[in-house]
Amino acid sequence: MSDKDNASTSDPVNSGDEDVNSISRIYTSGANNEYVYIGRQKFLKDELYEAFGGTLNPGLAPAASHKFANPAPLGLSAFALTTFVLSLANARAQGVRTPNVVVGLAFFYGGLVQLIAGIWEIALENTFGGTALCSYGGFWLSFGAIYVPWFGILEAYKGLETRDLNNMLGFYLLGWTIFTFGLTLCTLKSTVMFFALFFILFLTFLLLCIGEFSGKVGVTRAGGVLGVIDAFIAWYNAYAGVANRQNSYLLAKAINLPTNERTLV
């Protein structure tokens, strides 16, 4: 053993070194560094862990281990399916005019599940993912509430001019249009399909908003058609996050959008 090794395992209390700095420093000794010297006191490292949870000194605290799966495919799938069903209703597919069946999806899949996925994204320190998924989860929950009599939303407009309800729905959709446009600007350096997801969603909200303000069914139906397309794009992005070489022969290849960043050689 070298002199340096002896110095690292020597007892600072009995070394005779009266340097003031040794009192404030922390030393370890033992075959596995099981002893800790804080000032002139000697402790077992395990005792410190038990007494202070290992957080008394940063150097002694065990590293936290948090392993999470990617929540984005779950949130995208919840968004896709709920959007798909509502958009078919907006497009008047099969002559459907009453979209109330989507309320269950809006609350439990597009709403609750997407909200959970968004919180999961926040835990993974993904600000964009958390903001997007939690917000659209809130959108579906609020949308479902419109059709539930207990909330009294539609009941409040009975006996009033029909345009009041249409205009308020237009304001509601306009807010989501503006929000989605902002998120779209944050995808300009991502992939083609991820950008397409938000850009087409922006156009969908815009057409639905115009449809409510103008009262033109054709505009609303056009928004429904775009919504169906957007649902398939969302499913594609979800598949890209789930499929890998271990579970599938068909992988989704990401096509990156050009950026203004220089590649370092």
N, C-alpha and C positions, 0 to 999 in steps of 0.2 A: 504493500500500500504506500502511495507517495505521501509526501508532506502535505500536499494540497488536499488529499483525501482525508488525512488525519485532521486537518483544520476544519473540513466541512462537517465532520462528525463529532468534533470535540464539544465538551459541555461548556457553554459560554459562561455559566455561573461559576464554574471551578477553574476557568482558564486563567484567572488572575488579571484579565484585561479589564481595566476600570474605565475604558473609554465610554463616555456618555452615550455615544451612538449605539453601543451594544445593548443598552437598556431598552431603547425604543425599537430595535430591530427584531425580526422574527427568524428563528433558526429551527431547523429540523435535524434529527439524528436517529440512529437506529438502523438496523439492517434494511428495513423497508420504509425508513423515514416515519416510523410510527410515533415518535415523540416530537412535540412542538414546544419550543421555548418562546414565550412572549415576555419580553423584558427579562426578568430573572426568575420566572416561574416556569416549571416544566409540566406539560400536560400530555396525556395520550390523545392522539388525533381522533380516535373513535369517541372519546368522551366529549370532545368539542363538537363532533357531529351530532351526538345525542342531545347535548345541551343547547346548541344553537342552530341545529339543522344544517351545519356546514357553511353558514353564511356569515360567520363572525369575521372572517378575512377572505377577501375575494380569491386569493390564491389557494384556499383550502376548500372552497365551495365546489361540489361536484357539478359538472356541466349538465344542464338540463337537456333532456332528450325528448323531442317532440317530432314524431313521424306521422305525416298526414298524406292521405291520397289526394290526387288532384280533384277538387270539387267542381271545376269548370264544366266537364261533360254532363254532370248531374244537373247543374243549373241551366245549361243550354238545352238539354233534353226536355226539362220542365217547361221552358219558354217555348220550345218548338211545338210540342204537342198542343199546348193550350192555344197558341197563336194559330196553328193549323185548323183547329176546330172552329174558333171564332171567325177566322178569315173566310172559311167556307160558308158560314152563315152570312157574313157581310157580302160575299159575292153572290148570294142568293142561289147557291148550288142546290139542285133538286127542288127549287122553288121555296126553300126554307125562308121564313120571315121572323121566326121567334127563336132567339139564340140562348134561351134560358138554360139549356142542358150544359152549357159551358160554365155555369156558376160553380158546379162541383169541382171542375178542373181549376177554375180561377182561384178557389180557396185552398185546395189541398195539394195541387201539383204545381201549377204556375205560380201560386202565391206562397204557400208554406214551404214547400220543398225548395223553391228557388231562393227564398229568404234565408233558409238554413245554409244553402250552398254559398250565398253571399257572405254570411257571417264566417263561414269556413275560410273563404278567400281572405277576409280581413285577418284571421288568425295566421294565415300564411304570408301576411304583409303585402298582399296584392291590393293596392288601393283602388285601381281601376276595376278589377274584377269584383271586389266587394261593393263598390259604389253601383256598378251596373246591375249585378244580380239582386242586391237588396232593393234597389229602386224599382226594378221591373217586377220583383216579387210583391212590393207594395202596390204597384200599379194593378196587378191582377187581383189582389185582395180588395182594393178600393173599387175596381170594376165589378167584382162579384157582389159587393155590398149594394150597388145601385139596383140590382134585380131582386134583392131579398126584402120582402115587405116589412120585416121587423125594423129595418133601418129607416123606413118611411121616406126614402128619397124620392121615388116616383110618385108616391102618394101626395107629396107636398105640391106637385105640379098639376094635380087634378083640379079641373075648374078654371085653370089659368090658360093663357094663350099657349098653343102648342109651340110657338117659336121660343118661348122662355126656356123650355126644356132643351130644345135643339141648340139654342145659343149657349146655354150653360155646358152642354156636352161639347160644343165647339171650343169653349174656353178650356175645358178639361183636356181635350185632345191637343189644343194649341200648346199648353204647358208641356205636355209630353213630347211634342214635336221639337220645341226649343231645347229641351233637355237632351233628346236623342241627337240633335244636331251637334251639341257640344261634345258628346261622347264620340260621335263620328270623327270629329277633328282630332281626337286622341288615338285614332286607329290608322292615321295616314302613314305610319312607319311600321305597320304590322304586316299581315299577310293579305293577299287578294281576297280570300274568302271571308276573313274576319272583318275587313273593311266593308265588303259587300253586305255582310250581315247588318251592320249598323246603318249603312247608307240607304239600303232598301227599307229598313225599318223606319228611318226618317221620312222617306217618301210615303210609306204606308200611313203613318200618323198624319202627315200633311194632307193626303187625299181624304182621309176620314174626317179630318178637321174641316176641310173645305166642303165636304159633303154635308156635314151638320149645319154649317152656316148657310149654304146655298139651298139646301133641301133637295139637291139633285141626287137621285138614287144611282144614276150611272157613275157618278164620282165615287160614291161609297163602294159600289161594286168593284170599281177599278182598284180601290184601296184594299178590298178583300182579296183580289187576285194577287196583288203584290205581297200581301201578307202570307198567302199560301207559298209563294216562291221563297219568302224570307224564312218560313218555317223549315223548308227543305235545306236551306243554307245553314240554319242553326243546327239541324241534325247532322249535316256534313261536318261542321266544326266540332260537334260533340263526338262524332265517330273518330275524327282525327286525334282526339285526346284519349280515346279508349283503345283503339286498334294499335297493336304493336306486333313485332315479329314472333312473340311467344303465343299470341292468341289468334292471329289472322294471317292469311296469305295476301289480303288486299289492304294496303296501307294508303293513307291519304298524304300525298306529298304537298308540303307547304310551299307556296310561291310567294316569296317576300316582295314587298313593295320597295321601290328605290328610296334611298335615304340621302341626306346631304352630309352624311358622316364619312370621313376619309378612312379607308382601311389602312391600319398600320402594318408595315412590312417588317 
